[in-house]
Amino acid sequence: MSDLKCPDVSPDDVLAIVLGGGQGTRLFPLTKNRAKPAVPLAGKYRLVDIPISNCINAGIKRIYLLTQFNSASLHRHISQSYKFDHFTRGFVEILAAEQTLTNRSWYQGTADAVRKNLPHFLNNGFQYALILSGDQLYRMDFRKMLAQHLMTGAELTIATLRVPEERAPAFGIMQIDESLRINNFVEKPQDPEVIRSLKIPEPLYDRLKLPREGGTILASMGIYLFSKEALLDLLNNAMTDFGKHIIPKAINVKKVYAFIFDGYWEDVGTIRSFFDANIDLVSELPKFNFFDMTAPIFSRPRFLPASKVNGAELDHVIISDGSIINYARLSYCVIGLRSRIERGSFLSRTIVFGSDFYESEESIRQSLAEGKPKIGIGSGTRIENAIIDKNARIGDNCIITPMGKPDNMDHPMFYIRDGIVIIPKNGVVPHGTII
């Protein structure tokens, strides 16, 4: 079913709505000063570049991004990244939570966020609404999903992923018939008996041409394609969340079908999943391939100089533009824009977000006079299993490691989440500090 082609598919009829999320507490402290979709990814991208690029590659160029927390850096990134010419209807526009004469509350959930922005959406002539999440790493051709939506006569199509039984408690689980119509939905089932009862029936593997390897449970990816009338009808109430409220109701009253996605997909909404997904990118055959130019990932062009590596030893490392690495050793690291790593340092399984700017010589002299390190990683410093946020100042001869510490803790200088040390944005680690 996923290979269906439909000559009547028109991406121009689709309006994409990217849910930017709330406070992003699962990604704190990376979301301390920025919206979740603005969190850096893979050295030079932002999380929001993934859903937007998937839309653009599918010809969907009318995209709204809903957010309400720490929106400044997200606004800056979107305005400097996505510009369509004057002769298309394309746009990428941020809709932040706003007070009106009839509503003075924040978004109460995913469905509530869409409901409150319906007046904006209805100003566009669309037939289908594609609801996307802002914290997932995947590459999907939405045209195939739209084609199946039309061929099945669906009012709502939900993108699904096969997962093993042990992962089922983390997802909304779908049960389908041989036509791919969803006849049951359980949000995050915990009972093993219930999970087993939701397994894909054995005869469907052959009928749907599903490979035998992989998961046996269909999990919702949080990607929804609504026909316009169905969306308006399902939102004509006070329900606040798609997964908890709208989807279970829709299965009973609408024609709801599953689109089975068979590629790589990862929810990067926690520190551990975010860290693991980034570190996997440096492997020789990463699960997600940024080098696939058949469907490129777009981002802001920065026109930075090429990076310089002066006598460094590198083992499975991504180095972004404008960086300087001096006689250091790096193993399984992602190095962000404008990073500077000094002589004798050793970084292992570390993500460095880099810097928003280059320090001037005068600024460096002033910092040194105040006993404060310059931006970057100082000399003789060892860092492992860590995320170094933007503009951080790590001094000389420091040690940063989660070894011997709790999996989660807060400190004035750093945080530990899921066993990963995080130096926050603009953080300062003085010379000789041991963490």
Summary of the structure (lengths in Angstrom):
residues: 435
radius of gyration: 23.1
end to end distance: 52.7
largest distance: 73.1
contacts: 1429
relative contact order: 0.12
helix: 24%
strand: 29%
